[in-house]
Amino acid sequence: MAAPEETVLQAERDAGSSDAYARNLEGRFNRMPIVLSRAPDHTDVLHIGLNSKLYVKSRNGNAFASFGKWDNISGTQVSYITGVCSDSNRADVFATNAENNLLLQKTYMSGGWKDFQVVTVNGDKQLVNGEVSAATAGPDTLYLFYRNMTNWIVGIWWNRLQNCWTNIELNQDWAFHSFGTPRVVAFNFESKFRLDVFARDMSNQVVHKTLSFTDPTNPVGSGTWIPAGAGWEVLSGGPVIDDVSAVQTFDARGRWHIHLFSRNASNRIVRRSLHQGDKTWMPTDNWDVSWACGGSPVQVVADATKITAATTGDWSVVNVAEFDMTGDLMADWIRVNVGAPEGLQTLSTAVLHPRGGPRGWLQQGNSEPLEVFLKGADGTLHEIFVRQENLVLLKKTN
């Protein structure tokens, strides 16, 4: 008999089709998991259990390969987690200690997961208020942004050569009170490096700051913040209700693009893009407001050819859209109805893991599914496989 986490449950659509499948991965948790891929055919799903300990379940192979069992990899109670893979041999998970708010780091190397270490800067233990945003610009760099206990944004960086954490701000003048978790994207292009930091001010307006630098071992000394000093660029167009989801892409010409997604006060999905060579975000004066609504913060991921965004909709529905690398819409928002197998009556935030081919998972003829990880009404983790023929177009409404 198959183990419970390997039991494949048929999910029903309105039309009665059986082209989508849900797999119950078991494991009860409070917060949504994170999904990391250290290699194309390796997937780690990590979540915080009801005992506040960190657990991991891993899979080698394609989307339908079986996961192993849940392993407890933490003796420490944690309240938030985020993670980043900087190369095929390394993954880093950052967590907030549930008892004292210390910032913790757990690293996977070739020998397995290491113990949690307290992150220090110049000998000072770092305290975190909420979640951490992590990014990498290559195998030797890590960048973290978060709020301290007085809601000031803090940025720190690490590289393999120096093997220590260092403050990333040019001076204390640019410190900024944030409502929510800051977001960061990092990338390199034309022998240069770039960090883009996004936050919500106390009025829920999105603000933006950029560091361009040339030396990854000395980003502050070789870089320039724009705007300089205490300045932040305010993105016009009104407030948003979620911390933005940010993703960076390169198009076929090698030009970079940065894309932001969130929800406005009416729960409409909004987005904006910045393109290499442009000085203003597009659209210029407002967010691009979708006719589709979201029931949870928008999750967005990018692979080599496309951007996929998703949010939970109404009962047992995930809303998904696909964009090309410049941010142009490839497939309009669609409703993925996962039906009502036991435990999926209520959805929470979906975590995306795209595995599509070069034409995109929404394109005809693509056999690889999109994977959506979500929390069911029974409190366990479910994995939904979505195929192209399993999609139902959302009807546009005013």
C-alpha positions in Angstrom: 0.0 0.0 0.0 1.3 3.4 -0.9 2.4 5.8 1.9 -0.1 8.5 2.6 2.1 11.2 1.2 2.4 9.3 -2.1 -1.3 8.8 -2.5 -2.5 10.6 -5.6 -6.0 12.0 -5.4 -8.0 12.8 -8.5 -9.1 16.5 -8.5 -12.3 17.3 -10.3 -13.1 20.3 -12.5 -16.4 21.9 -13.1 -16.6 20.0 -16.4 -15.8 16.7 -14.7 -12.4 16.2 -16.3 -9.7 14.3 -14.4 -6.6 16.0 -16.0 -5.5 17.7 -12.7 -4.1 15.7 -9.8 -3.5 16.6 -6.2 -1.0 14.7 -4.0 -1.3 15.0 -0.2 2.2 15.4 1.1 1.0 15.3 4.7 2.9 17.4 7.3 0.8 19.9 9.3 2.1 23.5 9.5 1.1 27.0 10.3 2.9 29.0 7.6 3.3 28.3 3.9 6.4 26.3 2.9 9.3 27.4 0.7 10.4 25.4 -2.4 14.1 25.2 -3.3 15.8 23.6 -6.3 19.5 23.0 -6.0 19.5 21.1 -9.3 17.0 20.8 -12.2 15.7 17.5 -11.0 16.0 18.0 -7.3 13.3 19.7 -5.1 13.3 20.5 -1.4 10.1 21.6 0.3 10.6 23.1 3.7 8.0 24.1 6.3 7.6 25.0 9.9 5.7 22.3 11.8 3.1 22.8 14.5 5.9 22.4 17.0 7.7 25.4 15.4 10.5 23.1 14.2 11.8 23.1 10.6 11.1 20.1 8.4 12.2 19.2 4.9 10.9 16.7 2.3 13.0 16.1 -0.8 12.5 14.6 -4.3 14.9 13.5 -7.0 13.4 13.2 -10.5 10.6 14.8 -12.5 7.4 16.3 -11.2 5.7 13.0 -10.6 8.6 11.4 -8.7 7.8 10.5 -5.1 8.9 12.6 -2.2 10.8 11.1 0.7 9.6 11.4 4.3 9.5 14.6 6.3 12.8 15.1 8.2 13.1 17.4 11.2 16.3 19.4 10.6 16.0 21.8 13.5 16.1 21.6 17.2 15.3 25.4 17.4 11.8 26.8 17.2 11.4 29.3 14.4 8.6 31.5 13.2 9.5 32.6 9.6 11.7 31.0 6.9 13.0 32.1 3.5 15.6 30.5 1.3 17.8 30.9 -1.8 20.0 28.6 -3.9 23.2 30.2 -5.0 24.6 27.2 -6.9 24.0 23.5 -7.4 26.0 22.6 -4.2 24.5 25.2 -1.8 21.2 26.3 -0.4 20.7 28.7 2.5 17.6 29.0 4.7 17.1 32.0 6.9 14.8 31.9 9.8 13.6 34.0 12.8 14.1 32.4 16.2 10.6 32.1 17.7 11.9 32.8 21.2 14.2 35.8 20.9 13.8 37.1 17.2 17.5 36.3 16.4 18.3 35.9 12.7 19.4 32.3 12.0 21.1 30.8 9.0 21.0 27.1 8.0 23.2 26.0 5.0 23.0 22.9 2.8 26.4 21.8 1.5 27.5 18.6 -0.1 27.5 16.8 3.3 23.9 17.8 4.1 22.1 20.4 6.2 24.3 22.2 8.8 23.1 23.4 12.2 21.4 26.8 12.6 23.9 29.6 13.1 23.1 33.0 14.5 23.9 35.8 11.9 26.2 38.4 13.3 27.5 41.7 11.8 30.7 43.0 13.5 30.0 40.7 16.4 26.4 42.0 16.9 23.7 39.4 16.7 21.0 40.4 14.3 17.4 40.8 15.4 14.5 40.5 13.0 10.9 41.7 13.1 9.1 39.3 10.8 10.3 37.7 7.6 13.6 38.0 5.7 14.1 38.7 2.0 17.1 36.9 0.5 18.7 37.1 -2.9 22.0 36.1 -4.7 23.8 37.5 -7.7 26.0 34.4 -8.2 27.5 31.4 -6.4 29.6 33.6 -4.0 27.1 36.2 -2.8 24.1 36.5 -0.5 22.1 39.6 0.2 19.5 39.9 3.0 17.0 42.7 3.8 14.6 42.8 6.8 13.1 45.0 9.5 14.8 45.3 12.8 12.8 45.5 16.1 12.0 49.2 15.5 10.8 48.6 11.9 13.9 50.2 10.3 15.0 48.4 7.1 18.4 46.6 7.5 20.5 45.3 4.6 23.5 42.9 5.0 25.6 40.9 2.5 28.0 37.9 2.5 30.5 36.6 0.1 32.5 33.4 0.1 35.9 35.1 0.0 35.4 37.1 3.2 33.0 34.6 4.8 31.3 37.1 7.1 28.2 39.3 7.1 28.6 43.1 6.5 26.2 46.0 6.6 25.2 47.0 3.1 23.9 50.6 3.6 26.2 53.4 2.6 25.3 55.3 5.7 22.6 55.5 8.4 20.8 58.3 6.6 18.9 56.0 4.3 17.3 54.0 7.0 13.6 53.7 6.5 10.6 52.8 8.5 8.8 50.0 6.6 5.3 48.5 6.9 5.9 44.9 6.1 8.8 42.9 4.7 11.2 44.6 2.2 11.8 42.7 -1.0 15.1 42.4 -3.0 16.3 41.2 -6.4 19.9 40.9 -7.2 21.6 40.1 -10.6 24.7 40.8 -12.6 25.0 42.0 -16.2 27.8 43.4 -18.4 30.4 42.9 -15.6 28.2 45.0 -13.2 26.0 44.1 -10.4 22.6 45.5 -9.2 20.5 45.3 -6.1 16.9 46.6 -6.1 15.1 47.0 -2.8 11.3 47.5 -2.5 9.3 48.3 0.6 6.0 49.7 1.7 6.0 52.9 3.6 3.6 53.6 6.5 1.0 54.7 3.9 1.3 51.4 2.0 2.9 53.1 -1.0 5.6 51.1 -2.7 9.1 52.7 -2.5 12.3 51.6 -4.3 16.0 52.0 -4.0 18.9 50.7 -6.2 22.5 49.9 -5.6 24.7 49.5 -8.7 28.2 48.2 -8.1 31.2 46.6 -9.8 32.9 44.6 -7.1 30.9 41.8 -5.6 33.3 41.6 -2.6 32.8 45.3 -1.9 29.3 46.3 -3.1 29.1 49.4 -0.9 32.6 50.7 -1.7 32.2 50.1 -5.4 28.6 51.2 -5.7 26.2 54.1 -5.8 22.8 54.2 -4.2 20.0 55.7 -6.3 18.3 57.8 -5.0 21.3 58.9 -2.8 21.2 59.4 0.9 17.9 59.2 2.6 15.9 59.3 -0.7 13.5 56.6 -1.9 11.6 56.6 -5.1 7.9 56.4 -4.5 6.0 54.4 -7.2 2.8 56.4 -7.9 -0.5 54.8 -8.3 -1.9 54.3 -4.9 -1.4 51.9 -2.0 -1.2 48.1 -2.1 -2.3 45.7 0.6 0.6 43.2 0.3 4.4 43.3 0.2 5.3 43.2 -3.4 6.5 40.1 -5.2 9.5 41.0 -7.3 11.3 39.0 -10.0 14.1 39.9 -12.5 14.4 38.5 -16.0 16.6 38.8 -19.1 15.0 38.9 -22.6 16.3 37.3 -25.8 18.4 40.4 -26.5 20.1 40.2 -23.1 18.3 43.3 -21.6 17.2 43.0 -18.0 13.7 43.7 -16.7 12.3 43.9 -13.1 8.6 43.0 -12.5 6.5 43.8 -9.4 3.2 42.2 -8.5 0.8 42.9 -5.6 -2.9 43.6 -4.9 -4.7 46.9 -4.5 -7.4 47.8 -1.9 -10.0 46.2 -4.1 -8.1 42.9 -4.2 -7.3 43.5 -7.9 -4.0 42.1 -9.1 -1.6 44.9 -10.0 1.8 44.9 -11.7 4.6 47.1 -12.9 7.9 46.7 -14.8 11.2 48.5 -15.2 13.2 47.9 -18.3 16.9 48.4 -18.9 17.6 51.8 -20.4 14.3 53.3 -19.0 14.3 55.7 -16.1 10.6 55.2 -15.2 8.4 52.3 -14.2 5.8 51.2 -16.7 3.0 52.1 -16.7 4.4 55.5 -15.7 1.6 57.0 -13.6 -0.3 54.0 -12.2 -0.2 50.3 -11.6 -1.4 48.0 -14.4 -4.6 46.9 -12.8 -5.9 43.4 -13.8 -9.6 42.5 -14.0 -8.7 39.4 -12.0 -8.9 39.4 -8.2 -6.7 37.6 -5.7 -7.5 36.0 -2.4 -3.9 36.0 -1.2 -0.6 37.7 -1.9 0.5 37.1 -5.5 3.4 34.6 -5.9 5.7 35.0 -8.9 8.5 33.0 -10.3 10.6 33.1 -13.5 12.6 30.4 -15.4 14.6 30.8 -18.5 11.7 31.7 -20.8 8.7 33.0 -18.9 7.2 34.5 -15.7 4.4 32.7 -13.9 2.2 34.5 -11.3 -0.5 32.9 -9.1 -2.9 33.7 -6.3 -5.7 31.9 -4.6 -9.2 32.8 -5.9 -12.5 31.8 -4.4 -13.4 28.3 -3.1 -10.9 25.6 -4.3 -9.5 27.8 -7.1 -6.0 29.0 -8.0 -5.7 32.0 -10.5 -2.7 31.8 -12.7 -1.2 34.0 -15.5 1.9 33.8 -17.7 4.1 36.6 -19.0 7.1 36.8 -21.3 10.5 38.0 -20.1 9.6 41.6 -20.9 6.4 41.4 -18.8 4.0 41.2 -21.8 1.0 39.0 -21.2 1.4 35.5 -22.8 -1.7 33.8 -21.3 -4.4 35.8 -19.5 -5.4 35.0 -16.0 -7.0 31.6 -15.9 -8.9 29.7 -13.2 -7.4 26.4 -12.2 -10.3 24.6 -10.4 -8.7 21.9 -8.2 -12.2 20.7 -7.2 -12.9 19.5 -3.8 -11.0 16.3 -2.9 -10.8 15.8 0.9 -8.7 18.5 2.5 -8.7 21.0 -0.3 -12.0 22.9 0.6 -10.0 25.9 1.7 -6.9 27.2 0.0 -4.2 29.5 1.4 -1.3 31.2 -0.4 0.0 29.1 -3.2 3.7 28.5 -3.8 4.7 28.0 -7.4 7.3 25.6 -8.8 7.4 25.9 -12.6 8.8 23.0 -14.6 7.5 23.9 -18.1 9.4 23.6 -21.3 10.7 26.4 -23.5 7.3 27.2 -24.9 5.8 27.7 -21.4 3.6 25.5 -19.4 0.4 27.2 -20.6 1.3 26.6 -24.3 -0.2 23.8 -26.3 1.9 20.7 -26.5 3.8 21.1 -23.3 3.8 17.9 -21.3 5.4 19.1 -18.0 2.9 20.4 -15.4 3.1 23.4 -13.2 3.3 22.5 -9.5 1.4 24.5 -6.9 1.9 23.8 -3.2 -0.9 24.9 -0.9 -2.5 24.3 2.4 -5.7 22.4 2.7 -8.5 22.7 5.2 -7.1 19.7 7.1 -3.9 21.7 7.7 -1.6 19.4 5.6 0.4 20.3 2.5 -1.0 19.5 -0.9 0.7 19.5 -4.3 -1.4 20.3 -7.4 -0.2 19.3 -10.8 -1.7 21.5 -13.5 -1.6 20.7 -17.2 -2.5 22.9 -20.2 -5.7 21.1 -21.0 -6.8 21.5 -17.3 -7.3 25.3 -17.6 -10.5 27.2 -17.5 -10.5 30.8 -18.7 -11.7 33.4 -16.2 -14.5 35.5 -17.4 -13.7 39.2 -17.4 -15.8 41.3 -15.1 -16.0 45.0 -14.4 
